[in-house]
């Protein structure tokens, strides 16, 4: 069987996999992406209530790759207010404390999908197989390979798994992962509220988990990420719109007035997982294939975009020097570069969720005093703000706005 040869194969065509394909393709590498979903159904222009938190550093990545110019609407996050249930103590992050740029943006998923579709269409070095499933994949000493469901065979020096938490690439590479179930479920929807949000994102901690209100571009609309005990979720989802909206208003409080749900409601169980390694042989993992975290800080896809920035930089530099793109030395450098950031975010989100989901009075008092203390320590707040923006530490060129 004749095989089609590429510089890199990417399994998974979501936000993270598509970003890597664009980054490599724009730098002159030939890339094949394989996605089990067809592009057209994902481009439905109707509002469905789902949004993605794009940190400042991630926006710089997308801007540098010319993807962001295709994003039609984005709601800037200028402030973040963290509160603990009924406590009057809180933590307030103001973007002006570190500069004049928003800390991030909330973008409806439909606008992100449309932006990536336009960008991929402008990147001829990327060959897309979608909808298409992978029948088999593997690796030899000098190449990785994929057999598609239609019988085509693809080869490359490197195979990248961007195929999510149940990664087929991770399994084929023999990479184990450790995981934990939070016994919580995230309910996601959009709401309209009486008062304008003024670009303020709210993270309100309740005994069942965080209740996040994230500003969309419309000043009277926000995206909701509501963490709830799993055994209560089906009852909540079964409520009519009026009662469901009242439950959200009751949990959040009066600051934005009454909520009215807009569009569908979505839910998924919350777990954390971490791959024990990020590569094996000529197979490497990015995004949710390598790590999946609690949505408490909205950092999941942003971690994946930083994976992309690091791996793309190493691969493009190696290609220009004529080096093997699947060499263990190169992939080890990627793993060593990314693992500290990933471990820190996994640990932070896990600890925050467990700490604030505990309603014991002594713990509640201690954490409220901690919020108030951090709120008064500007140098520490600046570190936390820069971390949330995705610009803290040794960042790849794309995060710094430098083209590959």
C-alpha positions in Angstrom: 0.0 0.0 0.0 1.3 3.4 -0.9 1.5 5.8 2.0 1.1 9.6 2.0 4.1 11.2 3.8 3.9 14.3 6.0 6.1 16.1 8.4 3.6 15.6 11.3 0.3 13.8 11.9 -2.3 15.2 14.3 -5.1 13.1 15.6 -7.9 15.5 16.8 -9.2 18.6 15.1 -10.5 20.6 18.1 -9.3 24.0 19.2 -5.9 22.7 20.4 -5.2 20.3 17.5 -6.3 22.9 14.9 -4.0 25.6 16.5 -1.0 23.3 16.2 -1.8 22.4 12.6 -2.0 26.1 11.7 1.2 26.9 13.6 3.2 24.2 11.8 1.5 24.7 8.4 2.1 28.4 8.4 5.8 27.7 9.2 6.1 25.5 6.1 5.7 22.0 7.5 3.3 19.6 5.9 0.6 18.4 8.3 -2.3 15.9 8.2 -5.1 16.3 10.7 -7.6 13.5 11.4 -10.9 14.3 13.1 -13.9 12.1 13.5 -16.2 15.1 13.3 -17.2 16.8 10.1 -16.4 20.5 9.9 -19.8 21.7 8.6 -22.0 20.7 11.6 -19.6 22.5 13.9 -20.1 25.8 12.1 -23.8 26.1 13.0 -24.2 29.9 13.5 -27.0 29.6 16.0 -26.4 30.7 19.6 -26.1 27.7 21.9 -24.8 29.3 25.1 -21.4 27.7 25.3 -18.3 29.8 25.6 -14.5 29.5 26.0 -12.3 31.5 28.3 -9.3 32.7 26.3 -6.5 34.0 28.5 -4.5 37.0 27.4 -1.5 34.8 26.6 -3.7 32.5 24.5 -5.2 35.5 22.6 -1.6 36.5 21.8 -0.9 33.0 20.4 -4.1 33.2 18.2 -3.3 36.8 17.2 0.3 35.9 16.1 -1.1 33.0 14.1 -3.6 35.3 12.4 -6.6 33.3 13.8 -7.9 36.0 16.2 -8.7 38.4 13.3 -11.4 36.0 12.3 -13.1 36.0 15.7 -16.2 38.0 15.2 -17.2 38.6 18.9 -15.4 38.4 22.2 -16.3 39.7 25.7 -13.2 41.2 27.5 -12.6 40.2 31.1 -11.4 43.4 32.8 -11.9 42.3 36.4 -12.3 39.1 38.3 -14.2 39.0 41.6 -13.8 35.9 43.8 -16.2 35.5 46.7 -17.1 32.7 49.2 -20.8 32.2 49.6 -22.4 34.7 51.9 -19.1 36.1 53.2 -18.5 39.9 52.7 -14.8 39.2 52.3 -13.7 38.8 48.7 -10.7 39.0 46.3 -10.8 41.5 43.4 -8.4 41.2 40.4 -8.3 44.4 38.4 -6.5 44.3 35.0 -5.2 47.8 35.5 -2.9 46.5 38.3 -0.7 44.8 35.6 -1.3 46.9 32.5 -3.9 48.1 30.1 -5.0 44.8 28.5 -7.9 42.6 29.6 -7.0 39.5 31.5 -8.8 37.4 29.0 -11.9 37.1 26.8 -15.0 35.0 26.7 -15.8 33.8 23.2 -18.8 31.9 22.1 -17.7 28.5 20.8 -19.4 29.1 17.4 -17.2 32.1 16.8 -14.0 30.2 17.7 -15.0 27.3 15.4 -15.7 29.7 12.5 -12.4 31.5 13.1 -10.4 28.2 13.0 -12.3 27.1 9.9 -11.3 30.3 8.0 -7.7 30.0 9.2 -7.4 26.4 8.2 -8.7 27.2 4.8 -5.9 29.8 4.5 -3.2 27.2 5.4 -2.6 25.0 2.3 0.1 23.0 4.0 -2.6 21.3 6.2 -4.4 18.3 4.7 -7.6 17.5 6.6 -9.3 14.1 6.9 -12.7 14.7 8.4 -15.0 13.1 9.2 -12.6 10.2 9.4 -11.8 7.7 12.1 -8.5 6.0 12.8 -8.5 2.3 12.2 -5.0 1.7 13.5 -1.9 3.6 14.4 1.6 2.8 15.5 5.3 3.6 15.2 8.5 2.1 14.0 12.1 3.2 14.6 12.1 5.8 11.9 8.4 6.8 11.6 4.9 6.9 13.0 1.9 5.7 10.9 -1.9 5.9 10.8 -4.3 3.7 8.9 -7.6 5.5 8.2 -11.0 3.8 8.2 -11.1 4.2 4.4 -7.8 2.3 3.9 -5.5 5.2 3.4 -2.1 5.1 5.2 -0.3 8.2 6.4 3.3 8.4 7.7 5.4 11.0 9.4 8.4 11.3 11.8 5.9 12.4 14.5 2.4 11.6 15.6 0.6 14.1 17.9 -2.4 13.2 20.1 -4.8 16.1 20.4 -7.7 13.7 20.7 -9.0 14.5 24.2 -9.4 12.7 27.5 -10.1 9.3 26.0 -7.1 9.6 23.7 -6.6 6.8 21.2 -3.0 8.0 20.7 -2.2 7.9 24.4 -3.5 4.3 24.6 -1.5 3.3 21.5 1.6 4.9 22.9 1.2 2.8 26.1 1.1 6.0 28.3 -0.8 5.6 31.5 -2.8 8.3 33.2 -3.9 9.0 36.7 -7.3 10.4 37.4 -9.8 11.3 40.1 -13.5 11.9 40.0 -14.8 15.0 41.8 -18.4 13.6 41.9 -19.5 17.0 40.6 -21.1 18.0 37.3 -20.7 21.2 35.4 -23.9 22.8 34.0 -23.2 25.3 31.2 -25.6 27.8 29.7 -25.9 31.5 28.9 -28.1 34.0 30.7 -29.4 37.4 30.2 -29.4 39.7 33.3 -30.9 43.0 34.2 -27.7 44.9 35.1 -24.6 45.2 32.8 -21.7 43.0 33.8 -19.1 45.7 33.0 -16.5 43.2 31.9 -16.4 41.6 35.4 -16.1 37.8 35.7 -17.4 36.3 39.0 -16.2 33.1 40.7 -18.6 32.5 43.5 -17.7 29.5 45.7 -20.6 27.5 47.1 -20.6 24.3 49.1 -21.4 22.2 46.0 -18.6 23.9 44.0 -17.9 27.1 42.1 -20.5 29.1 40.3 -18.9 31.2 37.5 -20.5 34.1 35.7 -18.4 35.0 32.6 -19.0 38.2 30.6 -20.0 37.8 26.9 -19.7 40.7 24.5 -23.3 41.7 25.1 -23.2 43.7 28.4 -26.4 42.0 29.6 -25.4 38.5 28.7 -23.0 36.1 30.5 -21.9 32.5 30.2 -22.6 30.3 33.2 -20.4 27.4 34.5 -22.3 26.0 37.5 -20.7 23.2 39.4 -23.2 21.1 41.2 -23.4 17.8 43.2 -23.9 15.1 40.6 -27.0 13.6 42.2 -28.8 16.9 42.0 -28.0 17.7 38.4 -30.8 15.8 36.6 -33.4 17.5 38.7 -31.9 20.9 37.9 -31.8 20.2 34.2 -35.4 19.0 34.3 -36.7 22.4 35.6 -38.5 24.7 33.3 -36.7 27.9 32.2 -38.4 30.1 34.8 -37.5 27.8 37.7 -34.0 27.1 36.4 -33.3 30.8 36.0 -34.6 31.4 39.6 -32.2 28.7 40.9 -29.3 30.5 39.2 -30.3 33.9 40.5 -30.6 32.5 44.0 -27.1 31.0 43.9 -25.4 34.1 42.5 -27.2 36.8 44.4 -28.6 40.2 43.5 -25.6 41.9 41.9 -26.7 41.6 38.2 -30.5 41.4 38.9 -32.6 38.4 37.8 -31.2 35.8 35.4 -33.1 34.5 32.4 -31.6 31.4 30.7 -30.9 31.8 27.0 -30.5 28.8 24.7 -29.8 25.2 25.6 -28.3 23.8 28.8 -25.2 21.5 28.7 -23.6 19.3 31.4 -20.6 17.0 31.8 -19.1 15.1 34.8 -16.0 16.7 36.3 -12.8 14.7 36.7 -9.0 15.4 36.7 -6.5 13.4 34.9 -2.8 13.6 34.1 -0.7 11.5 31.8 2.4 10.0 33.5 4.4 10.9 30.4 3.8 13.4 27.6 5.5 11.3 24.9 6.6 7.7 24.1 8.7 7.0 21.0 7.4 9.1 18.2 4.0 9.9 19.8 3.5 13.0 21.8 0.4 14.4 23.7 -1.0 17.9 23.9 -4.1 19.4 25.4 -6.7 17.1 27.1 -4.9 14.0 25.8 -2.1 14.9 28.3 -4.0 16.6 31.1 -7.6 17.5 32.1 -8.3 19.9 35.0 -11.3 21.3 36.9 -12.9 24.3 35.1 -12.7 26.3 38.3 -10.3 28.8 36.7 -11.2 28.4 33.1 -7.7 27.3 32.2 -8.2 23.9 30.5 -7.9 24.9 26.9 -5.4 27.6 27.7 -3.0 25.0 29.1 -3.4 23.2 25.7 -2.6 26.3 23.8 0.6 26.7 25.8 1.4 23.1 24.9 1.0 24.1 21.2 3.2 27.1 21.6 6.0 25.1 23.1 5.8 22.1 20.8 5.4 24.2 17.7 8.5 26.3 18.5 10.7 23.2 19.1 9.4 21.4 15.9 9.8 24.5 13.6 13.3 25.2 14.9 14.3 21.5 14.5 12.8 21.4 10.9 14.9 24.4 9.9 18.0 22.6 11.1 17.1 19.4 9.3 16.7 17.5 12.6 14.4 14.5 13.2 11.0 15.8 14.4 10.4 12.7 16.4 13.7 12.4 18.2 13.5 11.6 21.9 15.7 14.5 22.8 13.3 17.0 21.2 10.2 15.5 22.7 11.9 15.3 26.1 12.6 19.0 25.9 8.9 19.6 25.2 7.9 17.5 28.2 10.4 19.2 30.6 9.2 22.6 29.4 5.5 22.0 29.8 5.3 19.7 32.8 5.9 22.3 35.6 3.2 24.6 34.3 0.7 21.6 33.9 1.5 20.2 37.4 1.1 23.6 39.0 -2.3 24.2 37.3 -3.5 20.6 38.1 -2.5 21.1 41.8 -3.9 24.6 42.1 -7.3 23.8 40.6 -7.6 20.6 42.5 -6.7 22.3 45.8 -9.0 25.2 45.2 -12.0 23.0 44.4 -11.5 20.8 47.5 -10.8 23.7 49.8 -13.9 25.8 48.8 -16.2 22.8 48.5 -15.7 22.2 52.2 -18.3 24.0 54.3 -16.8 23.4 57.7 -16.9 26.7 59.7 -13.2 26.8 60.7 -12.1 26.2 57.1 -14.6 28.7 55.8 -13.3 31.3 58.1 -9.6 30.6 57.3 -10.2 30.8 53.5 -12.2 34.0 53.8 -9.4 35.6 55.8 -7.0 34.3 53.1 -9.0 36.0 50.3 -9.1 39.3 52.2 -5.3 39.1 52.9 -4.4 38.4 49.3 -6.7 41.2 48.2 -4.5 43.7 50.2 -1.1 42.3 49.0 -0.7 43.9 45.6 2.7 42.2 44.7 1.1 38.8 45.3 -2.0 39.7 43.4 0.1 40.7 40.4 1.6 37.3 40.4 -1.8 35.6 40.5 -3.1 37.9 37.7 -0.2 37.2 35.4 -0.6 33.5 36.1 -4.3 33.7 35.1 -3.3 35.6 32.0 -1.0 32.8 31.0 2.1 35.0 30.8 4.1 34.0 33.9 7.4 32.2 33.6 9.4 31.0 30.7 6.9 31.3 27.8 7.4 30.3 24.1 7.7 32.8 21.4 4.1 32.6 20.3 2.9 33.6 23.8 5.2 36.6 23.5 3.8 37.6 20.2 6.9 36.5 18.2 6.2 34.5 15.0 7.9 31.2 14.5 
